[in-house]
């Protein structure tokens, strides 16, 4: 069964999908940066502990 969506509605839905994808990518990049920072801090802590 095919879903018939008017062109204007398609544009709106595609815009929402685009925004969701951009937000998702931003969040994933932010978490990756936080993870890198956590690893760096843990490495610094381990260096200080081992001194």
Phi and psi in radians as a Rosetta constraint file:
Dihedral C 1 N 2 CA 2 C 2 CIRCULARHARMONIC -1.454 0.35
Dihedral N 2 CA 2 C 2 N 3 CIRCULARHARMONIC 2.502 0.35
Dihedral C 2 N 3 CA 3 C 3 CIRCULARHARMONIC -1.726 0.35
Dihedral N 3 CA 3 C 3 N 4 CIRCULARHARMONIC 2.149 0.35
Dihedral C 3 N 4 CA 4 C 4 CIRCULARHARMONIC -1.713 0.35
Dihedral N 4 CA 4 C 4 N 5 CIRCULARHARMONIC 2.053 0.35
Dihedral C 4 N 5 CA 5 C 5 CIRCULARHARMONIC -2.116 0.35
Dihedral N 5 CA 5 C 5 N 6 CIRCULARHARMONIC 2.208 0.35
Dihedral C 5 N 6 CA 6 C 6 CIRCULARHARMONIC -1.060 0.35
Dihedral N 6 CA 6 C 6 N 7 CIRCULARHARMONIC 2.651 0.35
Dihedral C 6 N 7 CA 7 C 7 CIRCULARHARMONIC -0.982 0.35
Dihedral N 7 CA 7 C 7 N 8 CIRCULARHARMONIC -0.729 0.35
Dihedral C 7 N 8 CA 8 C 8 CIRCULARHARMONIC -1.088 0.35
Dihedral N 8 CA 8 C 8 N 9 CIRCULARHARMONIC -0.728 0.35
Dihedral C 8 N 9 CA 9 C 9 CIRCULARHARMONIC -1.165 0.35
Dihedral N 9 CA 9 C 9 N 10 CIRCULARHARMONIC -0.660 0.35
Dihedral C 9 N 10 CA 10 C 10 CIRCULARHARMONIC -1.045 0.35
Dihedral N 10 CA 10 C 10 N 11 CIRCULARHARMONIC -0.743 0.35
Dihedral C 10 N 11 CA 11 C 11 CIRCULARHARMONIC -1.083 0.35
Dihedral N 11 CA 11 C 11 N 12 CIRCULARHARMONIC -0.742 0.35
Dihedral C 11 N 12 CA 12 C 12 CIRCULARHARMONIC -1.129 0.35
Dihedral N 12 CA 12 C 12 N 13 CIRCULARHARMONIC -0.795 0.35
Dihedral C 12 N 13 CA 13 C 13 CIRCULARHARMONIC -1.128 0.35
Dihedral N 13 CA 13 C 13 N 14 CIRCULARHARMONIC -0.709 0.35
Dihedral C 13 N 14 CA 14 C 14 CIRCULARHARMONIC -1.142 0.35
Dihedral N 14 CA 14 C 14 N 15 CIRCULARHARMONIC -0.632 0.35
Dihedral C 14 N 15 CA 15 C 15 CIRCULARHARMONIC -1.117 0.35
Dihedral N 15 CA 15 C 15 N 16 CIRCULARHARMONIC -0.760 0.35
Dihedral C 15 N 16 CA 16 C 16 CIRCULARHARMONIC -1.065 0.35
Dihedral N 16 CA 16 C 16 N 17 CIRCULARHARMONIC -0.780 0.35
Dihedral C 16 N 17 CA 17 C 17 CIRCULARHARMONIC -1.067 0.35
Dihedral N 17 CA 17 C 17 N 18 CIRCULARHARMONIC -0.716 0.35
Dihedral C 17 N 18 CA 18 C 18 CIRCULARHARMONIC -1.090 0.35
Dihedral N 18 CA 18 C 18 N 19 CIRCULARHARMONIC -0.790 0.35
Dihedral C 18 N 19 CA 19 C 19 CIRCULARHARMONIC -1.108 0.35
Dihedral N 19 CA 19 C 19 N 20 CIRCULARHARMONIC -0.706 0.35
Dihedral C 19 N 20 CA 20 C 20 CIRCULARHARMONIC -1.092 0.35
Dihedral N 20 CA 20 C 20 N 21 CIRCULARHARMONIC -0.753 0.35
Dihedral C 20 N 21 CA 21 C 21 CIRCULARHARMONIC -1.121 0.35
Dihedral N 21 CA 21 C 21 N 22 CIRCULARHARMONIC -0.743 0.35
Dihedral C 21 N 22 CA 22 C 22 CIRCULARHARMONIC -1.084 0.35
Dihedral N 22 CA 22 C 22 N 23 CIRCULARHARMONIC -0.778 0.35
Dihedral C 22 N 23 CA 23 C 23 CIRCULARHARMONIC -1.099 0.35
Dihedral N 23 CA 23 C 23 N 24 CIRCULARHARMONIC -0.729 0.35
Dihedral C 23 N 24 CA 24 C 24 CIRCULARHARMONIC -1.069 0.35
Dihedral N 24 CA 24 C 24 N 25 CIRCULARHARMONIC -0.818 0.35
Dihedral C 24 N 25 CA 25 C 25 CIRCULARHARMONIC -1.087 0.35
Dihedral N 25 CA 25 C 25 N 26 CIRCULARHARMONIC -0.712 0.35
Dihedral C 25 N 26 CA 26 C 26 CIRCULARHARMONIC -1.072 0.35
Dihedral N 26 CA 26 C 26 N 27 CIRCULARHARMONIC -0.790 0.35
Dihedral C 26 N 27 CA 27 C 27 CIRCULARHARMONIC -1.119 0.35
Dihedral N 27 CA 27 C 27 N 28 CIRCULARHARMONIC -0.760 0.35
Dihedral C 27 N 28 CA 28 C 28 CIRCULARHARMONIC -1.110 0.35
Dihedral N 28 CA 28 C 28 N 29 CIRCULARHARMONIC -0.697 0.35
Dihedral C 28 N 29 CA 29 C 29 CIRCULARHARMONIC -1.160 0.35
Dihedral N 29 CA 29 C 29 N 30 CIRCULARHARMONIC -0.690 0.35
Dihedral C 29 N 30 CA 30 C 30 CIRCULARHARMONIC -1.106 0.35
Dihedral N 30 CA 30 C 30 N 31 CIRCULARHARMONIC -0.803 0.35
Dihedral C 30 N 31 CA 31 C 31 CIRCULARHARMONIC -1.102 0.35
Dihedral N 31 CA 31 C 31 N 32 CIRCULARHARMONIC -0.666 0.35
Dihedral C 31 N 32 CA 32 C 32 CIRCULARHARMONIC -1.104 0.35
Dihedral N 32 CA 32 C 32 N 33 CIRCULARHARMONIC -0.715 0.35
Dihedral C 32 N 33 CA 33 C 33 CIRCULARHARMONIC -1.159 0.35
Dihedral N 33 CA 33 C 33 N 34 CIRCULARHARMONIC -0.725 0.35
Dihedral C 33 N 34 CA 34 C 34 CIRCULARHARMONIC -1.089 0.35
Dihedral N 34 CA 34 C 34 N 35 CIRCULARHARMONIC -0.751 0.35
Dihedral C 34 N 35 CA 35 C 35 CIRCULARHARMONIC -1.078 0.35
Dihedral N 35 CA 35 C 35 N 36 CIRCULARHARMONIC -0.745 0.35
Dihedral C 35 N 36 CA 36 C 36 CIRCULARHARMONIC -1.059 0.35
Dihedral N 36 CA 36 C 36 N 37 CIRCULARHARMONIC -0.741 0.35
Dihedral C 36 N 37 CA 37 C 37 CIRCULARHARMONIC -1.133 0.35
Dihedral N 37 CA 37 C 37 N 38 CIRCULARHARMONIC -0.690 0.35
Dihedral C 37 N 38 CA 38 C 38 CIRCULARHARMONIC -1.115 0.35
Dihedral N 38 CA 38 C 38 N 39 CIRCULARHARMONIC -0.770 0.35
Dihedral C 38 N 39 CA 39 C 39 CIRCULARHARMONIC -1.071 0.35
Dihedral N 39 CA 39 C 39 N 40 CIRCULARHARMONIC -0.728 0.35
Dihedral C 39 N 40 CA 40 C 40 CIRCULARHARMONIC -1.091 0.35
Dihedral N 40 CA 40 C 40 N 41 CIRCULARHARMONIC -0.782 0.35
Dihedral C 40 N 41 CA 41 C 41 CIRCULARHARMONIC -1.134 0.35
Dihedral N 41 CA 41 C 41 N 42 CIRCULARHARMONIC -0.735 0.35
Dihedral C 41 N 42 CA 42 C 42 CIRCULARHARMONIC -1.082 0.35
Dihedral N 42 CA 42 C 42 N 43 CIRCULARHARMONIC -0.700 0.35
Dihedral C 42 N 43 CA 43 C 43 CIRCULARHARMONIC -1.086 0.35
Dihedral N 43 CA 43 C 43 N 44 CIRCULARHARMONIC -0.752 0.35
Dihedral C 43 N 44 CA 44 C 44 CIRCULARHARMONIC -1.109 0.35
Dihedral N 44 CA 44 C 44 N 45 CIRCULARHARMONIC -0.703 0.35
Dihedral C 44 N 45 CA 45 C 45 CIRCULARHARMONIC -1.101 0.35
Dihedral N 45 CA 45 C 45 N 46 CIRCULARHARMONIC -0.791 0.35
Dihedral C 45 N 46 CA 46 C 46 CIRCULARHARMONIC -1.092 0.35
Dihedral N 46 CA 46 C 46 N 47 CIRCULARHARMONIC -0.639 0.35
Dihedral C 46 N 47 CA 47 C 47 CIRCULARHARMONIC -1.133 0.35
Dihedral N 47 CA 47 C 47 N 48 CIRCULARHARMONIC -0.772 0.35
Dihedral C 47 N 48 CA 48 C 48 CIRCULARHARMONIC -1.168 0.35
Dihedral N 48 CA 48 C 48 N 49 CIRCULARHARMONIC -0.644 0.35
Dihedral C 48 N 49 CA 49 C 49 CIRCULARHARMONIC -1.180 0.35
Dihedral N 49 CA 49 C 49 N 50 CIRCULARHARMONIC -0.682 0.35
Dihedral C 49 N 50 CA 50 C 50 CIRCULARHARMONIC -1.359 0.35
Dihedral N 50 CA 50 C 50 N 51 CIRCULARHARMONIC -0.150 0.35
